[in-house]
């Protein structure tokens, strides 16, 4: 249905339809492209564009300019500073009398210039019309959020050559109000996501620094954390090829963090035990095993790491229930902990220790496979062995 097929316009229906669509879009760029496309399709104007306020540079940038033949002006190519005549006309309330119901139409503005004596306000109006001519706009509709001029909708001539009726301008004014609300909401969501991403990157950098601190404390496991993380992620990737429900994006990210932090509890273990030149005594082994609980206790206050903590706490559990700290078995063991268990054991086997030489990759892979269903989850071992056969680990 054409929006202006007759002089009767169902404002409520069209505005509700536009609002329902706009509220679902959380990216400002996508939102204004959607609005311009809707206007082009329904109103049948030759072209339309939106000047959007850039808070950082305090300027108005033409984000979208589209017509029947495609994009007219490249995104970001045209911009207007706050002292531009067209911007001033809409921002400064003292020029309100030059507008018609808050909008600026080229033909009405021309008539005002023609039938009124020259003056400062009309000179500004002339400069504003010159800006409209540059964009080949016949109507400009401001979009306010509170008292802030958020955007300006630029409308080209209608394809049938007729001018815009007052009812049509009123519709665009109402639409612009909805656009302002939707754009601001989208911007707020974008800002929030940006802030969350910054905090998340800071968290990851902190985690990497902690992992490096762990490696630095244990002289014989330098690089261990990074290698365990890489093997764990490779295993998860292989498993996800069979079922992405098991290792989805959230799971993989938690696995990455858990792998980086799986030995964080060693911060609380005496270096005399960590770097002992020989096998540990029963008492020393008991202290060493406490690193899983110490690690989970350290991370427990960080609620965002709730899933990752499971890998830190339970990566030394064994499939047959003979592991620690709680003797979990089978599917009781969190799956990300089961993955880390294989990666951790494999790296330990192929690394030199004061009391033994490293095993070859072939020997270590055999040991892992032999312990399937006893020490390790068979699902993890199968994917690990496939990676070994492919030469990826």
Buried (B, 14 or more C-beta within 10 A) or exposed (E): EEBBEEEEBEEEEBBEEBBEBBBEBBBBBEBBBBBBEBBBEBBBBBBBBBBBBEEEEEBBBBBBBBBEEEEBBEBEEBBBEEEBBBBBBBBEEEBEEBBBEBBBBBEBBEEBBEEEEEEEBBEBBBBBBEBBEEBBBBBBBBBBBEEEBBBBBBBBBBEEEEBBEEEBBBBBBBBBBBBBBBBBBBBEBBEEEEEEEEEEEEBBEEBBEBBBEBBEBBEEBEEBBBBBBBBBBBBBBBBBEEEEEEBEEEBBBBBBBBBBBBBBBBBBBEEEBBEBEEEBEEEBEEBBBBBBBBBBBBBEEBEEBEBBBBBBBBBBBBBBEEBBBBEBBEEEBBBBBBBBBBBBBBBBBBBEBEEEEBBEBEEBBBBBBEBBEEBBBEBBBBBBBBBBEEEEB
